[in-house]
Amino acid sequence: MAVVNLLADTQVAFDGVAKDYDRANAGNRTICAMRERLWHAVDRIVPAGSSLLDLGCGPGRDAERFAARGYRVTAVDWSPAMVQQAQGRVTRTSSAVDVRHLGIHELDRLAPATFDAAYSDLGPLNCVPDLAHAARLIADRLRPGGVIVASVIGRVCPWEIALYLMRRDWPRVRVRFSDAMTAVPLEGRTVWTRYYTPAECEAAFAAAGFRRLALRTLGLLVPPPYLQGFADRHRSLVALLQRVEDVVGDWPGIRNWGDHFLIVMQK
Ligand SMILES: C[S@@+](CC[C@H](N)C(=O)[O-])C[C@H]1O[C@@H](n2cnc3c(N)ncnc32)[C@H](O)[C@@H]1O
C-alpha cells in the first residue's frame, strides 16, 4: 500500500476519535500513569523555560501541562481534528503553546526554528512510515545537545501475548512482530502502526546522530491500557505492580519488554 494511503487512513482514524479522545484517556488510569512518567522524564532533563516540540500532540494534554510548568511548546499533529481539539484547549489555558497541523514525516515544512527538546507521547512515532527519515527531520529541529523523550509502542507485551494465547487468537498474538506497517483497528477505521523494540528505535535515531541516555519499560508488569476493566477490579494489585515496575523498569532485559517503552535520546 502506498505511503500516502497509509497516512490518509491514519489521519481519518484519529480525526474520527478526536472529539472524545481526551476524555476517554483521562479516565484511563494506566494511560495517565504512562503520561506522568513521560512528564517526569522531561521535567528531570529539560529545564523549565526551554522550548519543546510536541510530536503528535493529539488533543494537547501534554502541551497544556508543560506550558503550565513554564515551557514554551510548539505542538504538531497529523490529524486536523486533533489539532482543533488542542487549539481549543490551549486557547483557553495558555499562550505559550503554538499548535500546528503538520505530520512528523513533514517536519521540514515547519517554519525555521530549533528546539531545546522534543517529546512524543503514547505512540505517534509508531504511525510514521519511515522512522529513520523522521529521526533525521527531528534531529534537524533540535539544537546540538537537544534531547527527545518518547513513549513508543513496543513489540513484546507479555500481557497481550498471554491474553491472546488464551483466546487462541494467533493473528493477534503475532501482530506486534510484523516488520511492516500493520493495520490496527480504531473505532471501525485503521491506524497503520509499526511496532519497535527499543533497539530498533534506537538504531533509527542513532543513524540521525542520537545516543540513548535512558530507557525504561511502561506497561510490563502493569496491564496495558485496554485492560482497564481488569485494572479497575484489581486496583491494589495493579498499584503494587506499578510500584515494582517503577523500581525494576530500567533494568537491562526488563526494559526491552512491555506495552510501551520510554526512551530518552540526545543529539
Ligand atoms: C495515540 S495518539 C497520542 C496523542 C498524544 N501524544 C497524547 O499523548 O495524548 C497518537 C497521535 O499521533 C498522531 N499522529 C499519527 N500519525 C502522525 C504523524 N505521521 N505525524 C504526526 N502526528 C501523527 C495522531 O493524529 C494522534 O493524535
The ligand as a Tripos MOL2 file, in Angstrom:
@<TRIPOS>MOLECULE
LIG
   27    29     1     0     0
SMALL
NO_CHARGES

@<TRIPOS>ATOM
      1 C1         -2.1660    7.6560   20.4590 C.3       1 LIG1
      2 S1         -2.3370    9.3340   19.9900 S.3       1 LIG1
      3 C2         -1.3450   10.1830   21.1880 C.3       1 LIG1
      4 C3         -1.6760   11.6400   21.2540 C.3       1 LIG1
      5 C4         -0.9260   12.4470   22.3140 C.3       1 LIG1
      6 N1          0.5030   12.3820   22.1340 N.3       1 LIG1
      7 C5         -1.3020   12.0240   23.6920 C.2       1 LIG1
      8 O1         -0.4260   11.5740   24.4280 O.co2     1 LIG1
      9 O2         -2.4720   12.1520   24.0390 O.co2     1 LIG1
     10 C6         -1.3670    9.3960   18.5360 C.3       1 LIG1
     11 C7         -1.3900   10.7720   17.8690 C.3       1 LIG1
     12 O3         -0.4150   10.7640   16.8320 O.3       1 LIG1
     13 C8         -0.9370   11.4700   15.7420 C.3       1 LIG1
     14 N2         -0.2340   11.0370   14.5280 N.ar      1 LIG1
     15 C9         -0.3640    9.8780   13.8480 C.ar      1 LIG1
     16 N3          0.4680    9.8590   12.8030 N.ar      1 LIG1
     17 C10         1.1520   11.0290   12.8390 C.ar      1 LIG1
     18 C11         2.1570   11.6150   12.0070 C.ar      1 LIG1
     19 N4          2.6300   10.9800   10.9350 N.pl3     1 LIG1
     20 N5          2.6080   12.8330   12.3460 N.ar      1 LIG1
     21 C12         2.1250   13.4980   13.4330 C.ar      1 LIG1
     22 N6          1.1700   13.0070   14.2130 N.ar      1 LIG1
     23 C13         0.6950   11.7790   13.9330 C.ar      1 LIG1
     24 C14        -2.4150   11.1280   15.7420 C.3       1 LIG1
     25 O4         -3.1740   12.0540   14.9930 O.3       1 LIG1
     26 C15        -2.7160   11.1480   17.2290 C.3       1 LIG1
     27 O5         -3.1120   12.4280   17.6600 O.3       1 LIG1
@<TRIPOS>BOND
     1     1     2 1
     2     2     3 1
     3     2    10 1
     4     3     4 1
     5     4     5 1
     6     5     6 1
     7     5     7 1
     8     7     8 2
     9     7     9 1
    10    10    11 1
    11    11    12 1
    12    11    26 1
    13    12    13 1
    14    13    14 1
    15    13    24 1
    16    14    15 ar
    17    14    23 ar
    18    15    16 ar
    19    16    17 ar
    20    17    18 ar
    21    17    23 ar
    22    18    19 1
    23    18    20 ar
    24    20    21 ar
    25    21    22 ar
    26    22    23 ar
    27    24    25 1
    28    24    26 1
    29    26    27 1
@<TRIPOS>SUBSTRUCTURE
     1 LIG1         1 GROUP 0 **** ****
